[in-house]
Amino acid sequence: LDGMVRLLQAGMPMSEAVAMGAREFTGPLKEEMLRVYENQKVGMALGEAALLMARRIPLTEVHMFATALQIQSETGSSLSEVLSNLSAVIRARFRLKRKIKALSSEAKASAAIIGALPLLVMFGLYLARPEYIGLLFTLPKGKVMLFGAGLWMSFGMLIMRQMINFRI
């Protein structure tokens, strides 16, 4: 996006900026940018071509790019300013994702420890006094208690997972 902004500020048309993007990118994005460029060459509006690209690529950033181009084509605002602002927003989103990942890693480690602790205590108790823990596996009440504990642990792990996973 920043490369496109620089080209637009230098006076190049948006079609050349899209072609430059197709040359600079690699992989699937290169092919999609080439499709946008080719669609525009045959007469399709740039905003429509970008919206087609956004339908094929299920990324929020691509949808934001296509929406920005569509709005710019309808309102006629400064495209370089719009793309520059969009670039800043995308960078801020990536910074936020990295920060959330770093902050949630502590909670994930705590959840793993909390989830493993009952099993570790049970194993330690088995090593220290097998006859105590053996009752859970031999008596009918013990089996019910073991099943209930496993069920509640599963619920707790699912709840912790939902609390830790953030969507941006």
C-alpha positions as CSV (number, residue, x, y, z in Angstrom):
1,L,0.0,0.0,0.0
2,D,2.8,2.4,0.8
3,G,4.4,1.7,-2.6
4,M,1.0,2.5,-4.2
5,V,0.8,5.7,-2.2
6,R,4.3,6.8,-3.4
7,L,3.4,6.1,-7.0
8,L,0.1,8.0,-6.7
9,Q,1.9,11.0,-5.0
10,A,4.4,10.9,-7.9
11,G,1.5,11.4,-10.4
12,M,1.1,7.8,-11.7
13,P,-2.4,6.6,-12.3
14,M,-3.9,4.0,-10.0
15,S,-3.8,1.3,-12.7
16,E,0.0,1.6,-12.8
17,A,0.1,1.4,-9.0
18,V,-1.9,-1.8,-9.1
19,A,0.4,-3.2,-11.8
20,M,3.4,-2.3,-9.6
21,G,1.7,-4.1,-6.7
22,A,1.3,-7.1,-8.9
23,R,5.0,-7.0,-9.8
24,E,6.2,-6.5,-6.2
25,F,4.0,-9.2,-4.5
26,T,4.5,-12.9,-4.6
27,G,2.2,-15.9,-4.5
28,P,-1.6,-15.6,-4.6
29,L,-1.7,-11.9,-4.0
30,K,0.4,-11.3,-7.1
31,E,-2.2,-13.2,-9.2
32,E,-5.1,-11.4,-7.6
33,M,-3.5,-8.0,-8.2
34,L,-2.9,-9.0,-11.9
35,R,-6.6,-9.9,-12.1
36,V,-7.5,-6.5,-10.8
37,Y,-5.2,-4.8,-13.3
38,E,-6.5,-6.9,-16.2
39,N,-10.1,-6.4,-15.2
40,Q,-9.5,-2.6,-15.1
41,K,-7.8,-2.7,-18.5
42,V,-10.9,-4.3,-20.1
43,G,-13.1,-1.6,-18.7
44,M,-14.3,-2.7,-15.3
45,A,-14.2,0.0,-12.6
46,L,-11.3,-0.3,-10.2
47,G,-13.6,-0.5,-7.2
48,E,-15.6,-3.4,-8.7
49,A,-12.4,-5.3,-9.6
50,A,-11.1,-4.8,-6.1
51,L,-14.4,-6.0,-4.6
52,L,-14.2,-9.2,-6.8
53,M,-10.7,-9.7,-5.4
54,A,-12.1,-9.3,-1.9
55,R,-14.7,-12.0,-2.5
56,R,-12.0,-14.4,-3.6
57,I,-9.6,-13.6,-0.7
58,P,-11.2,-13.9,2.7
59,L,-8.9,-11.5,4.6
60,T,-10.1,-8.4,6.5
61,E,-7.2,-6.3,5.1
62,V,-8.2,-7.1,1.5
63,H,-11.8,-6.2,2.2
64,M,-10.7,-2.9,3.7
65,F,-8.6,-2.2,0.6
66,A,-11.4,-3.0,-1.7
67,T,-13.9,-1.0,0.3
68,A,-11.5,2.0,0.3
69,L,-11.1,1.8,-3.5
70,Q,-14.9,1.5,-4.0
71,I,-15.6,4.5,-1.7
72,Q,-12.9,6.6,-3.3
73,S,-14.3,5.8,-6.8
74,E,-17.7,7.0,-5.7
75,T,-16.7,10.0,-3.7
76,G,-13.6,11.1,-5.6
77,S,-11.4,11.8,-2.5
78,S,-7.6,11.7,-2.5
79,L,-6.8,8.1,-3.1
80,S,-3.2,8.4,-1.8
81,E,-4.5,9.8,1.5
82,V,-7.1,7.0,1.8
83,L,-4.5,4.3,1.1
84,S,-2.0,5.9,3.5
85,N,-4.6,5.9,6.2
86,L,-5.5,2.3,5.4
87,S,-1.9,1.3,5.6
88,A,-1.6,2.9,9.1
89,V,-4.8,1.1,10.2
90,I,-3.5,-2.3,9.0
91,R,-0.2,-1.8,10.7
92,A,-2.0,-0.9,13.9
93,R,-4.1,-4.0,13.6
94,F,-1.0,-6.2,13.3
95,R,0.6,-4.5,16.3
96,L,-2.5,-5.1,18.3
97,K,-2.6,-8.8,17.3
98,R,1.1,-9.2,18.3
99,K,0.4,-7.5,21.7
100,I,-2.7,-9.6,22.4
101,K,-0.7,-12.8,21.5
102,A,2.1,-11.7,23.9
103,L,-0.4,-10.9,26.7
104,S,-2.4,-14.0,26.3
105,S,0.6,-16.3,26.2
106,E,0.8,-16.0,30.0
107,A,-2.8,-16.9,30.4
108,K,-2.3,-19.9,28.1
109,A,0.6,-21.1,30.1
110,S,-1.4,-20.7,33.4
111,A,-4.3,-22.6,31.8
112,A,-2.0,-25.5,30.8
113,I,-0.6,-25.7,34.3
114,I,-4.1,-25.6,35.9
115,G,-5.3,-28.3,33.5
116,A,-2.3,-30.6,34.0
117,L,-2.2,-30.1,37.8
118,P,-4.9,-32.6,38.8
119,L,-3.3,-35.3,36.5
120,L,0.1,-34.6,38.0
121,V,-1.3,-34.8,41.6
122,M,-3.1,-38.0,40.7
123,F,0.1,-39.5,39.2
124,G,2.1,-38.4,42.3
125,L,-0.4,-40.0,44.6
126,Y,-0.3,-43.2,42.6
127,L,3.5,-43.3,43.0
128,A,3.3,-42.5,46.8
129,R,0.3,-44.7,47.7
130,P,-1.2,-46.7,44.9
131,E,-3.9,-48.1,47.1
132,Y,-5.5,-44.7,47.7
133,I,-5.8,-43.7,44.1
134,G,-6.7,-47.3,43.1
135,L,-10.1,-47.0,44.7
136,L,-11.1,-44.5,42.0
137,F,-10.6,-47.2,39.4
138,T,-12.0,-50.2,41.2
139,L,-15.1,-49.0,43.1
140,P,-18.2,-48.0,41.2
141,K,-18.4,-44.7,43.3
142,G,-14.8,-44.1,42.4
143,K,-15.5,-44.5,38.7
144,V,-18.4,-42.1,38.9
145,M,-16.3,-39.6,40.8
146,L,-13.5,-40.0,38.2
147,F,-16.0,-39.5,35.3
148,G,-17.4,-36.4,37.0
149,A,-14.0,-34.9,37.7
150,G,-13.0,-35.5,34.0
151,L,-16.3,-33.9,32.8
152,W,-15.8,-30.8,35.0
153,M,-12.2,-30.5,34.0
154,S,-13.2,-30.6,30.4
155,F,-15.8,-27.8,31.0
156,G,-13.2,-25.8,32.8
157,M,-10.7,-26.2,30.0
158,L,-13.3,-25.1,27.4
159,I,-14.2,-22.0,29.5
160,M,-10.5,-21.1,29.9
161,R,-10.0,-21.5,26.2
162,Q,-12.9,-19.2,25.4
163,M,-11.6,-16.6,27.8
164,I,-8.1,-16.7,26.4
165,N,-8.8,-16.7,22.6
166,F,-9.4,-13.1,21.4
167,R,-10.7,-12.2,18.0
168,I,-9.7,-9.0,16.3
